[in-house]
């Protein structure tokens, strides 16, 4: 499976020479360290957080309300609010 994945990479791929040179280590890591369930759970959590963030921003813009008011309307749990407020602050600085 790993050999096939490496062979599918374009010849000009930046990572291809590294993977070929370290094929044994890559295989070992994939077999022993990669946890598909954990990776899937982490991805789902990231998607959920991003969706929640976008929902709050949309409510803020649509109804011209504060982040706190938007989170109240969407019934965001208290434990998530500080994280979301930090995200809003970070992204509004850009």
C-alpha positions as CSV (number, residue, x, y, z in Angstrom):
1,X,0.0,0.0,0.0
2,X,2.8,2.5,0.9
3,X,4.9,1.4,-2.1
4,X,1.9,2.0,-4.3
5,X,1.2,5.4,-2.8
6,X,4.8,6.5,-3.2
7,X,4.9,5.3,-6.8
8,X,1.7,7.3,-7.5
9,X,3.5,10.6,-6.5
10,X,4.6,12.8,-9.3
11,X,8.3,12.7,-10.1
12,X,8.7,16.3,-9.2
13,X,7.0,15.9,-5.8
14,X,9.0,17.6,-3.1
15,X,8.3,14.8,-0.6
16,X,8.9,11.9,-2.9
17,X,12.7,11.6,-2.5
18,X,12.3,11.7,1.3
19,X,9.7,9.0,1.3
20,X,11.8,6.8,-1.0
21,X,14.9,7.3,1.1
22,X,13.0,6.6,4.3
23,X,10.6,4.0,3.1
24,X,11.2,1.5,5.9
25,X,10.7,4.1,8.6
26,X,7.6,5.4,6.8
27,X,6.1,1.9,6.7
28,X,6.9,1.3,10.4
29,X,5.4,4.6,11.4
30,X,2.3,4.0,9.4
31,X,1.8,0.5,10.8
32,X,2.6,1.3,14.4
33,X,1.8,5.0,14.9
34,X,-1.1,5.9,12.7
35,X,-4.4,5.7,14.4
36,X,-7.2,6.1,11.8
37,X,-10.0,6.3,14.4
38,X,-8.1,9.1,16.3
39,X,-7.3,10.9,13.1
40,X,-10.9,10.7,11.9
41,X,-12.2,11.9,15.3
42,X,-9.7,14.9,15.3
43,X,-10.8,15.8,11.7
44,X,-14.5,15.7,12.7
45,X,-13.8,17.9,15.8
46,X,-12.0,20.4,13.6
47,X,-14.8,20.4,11.1
48,X,-17.4,20.9,13.9
49,X,-15.4,23.7,15.4
50,X,-15.0,25.5,12.0
51,X,-18.7,25.1,11.3
52,X,-19.6,26.4,14.7
53,X,-17.3,29.4,14.1
54,X,-18.8,30.1,10.7
55,X,-22.3,29.9,12.1
56,X,-21.5,32.4,14.8
57,X,-19.9,34.8,12.3
58,X,-22.9,34.5,10.0
59,X,-25.3,35.2,12.8
60,X,-23.2,38.2,13.9
61,X,-23.1,39.7,10.4
62,X,-26.8,38.9,9.5
63,X,-28.3,40.3,12.7
64,X,-25.6,42.8,13.6
65,X,-25.1,41.3,17.0
66,X,-22.0,40.6,19.2
67,X,-20.3,37.2,19.4
68,X,-21.8,36.7,22.8
69,X,-25.4,37.4,21.5
70,X,-24.8,35.0,18.5
71,X,-23.5,32.3,20.8
72,X,-26.5,32.8,23.1
73,X,-28.9,32.5,20.1
74,X,-27.1,29.3,18.9
75,X,-26.9,27.9,22.5
76,X,-23.2,27.4,22.4
77,X,-22.0,25.6,25.5
78,X,-20.0,27.7,28.0
79,X,-16.9,25.5,27.6
80,X,-16.7,26.4,23.9
81,X,-17.2,30.1,24.1
82,X,-13.7,31.2,25.2
83,X,-12.2,29.2,22.3
84,X,-14.6,30.7,19.8
85,X,-14.0,34.2,21.1
86,X,-10.3,33.7,20.7
87,X,-10.8,32.4,17.1
88,X,-12.9,35.4,16.3
89,X,-10.3,37.8,17.7
90,X,-7.5,36.0,15.8
91,X,-9.3,36.0,12.5
92,X,-10.5,39.6,12.8
93,X,-6.9,40.7,13.2
94,X,-6.1,39.5,9.6
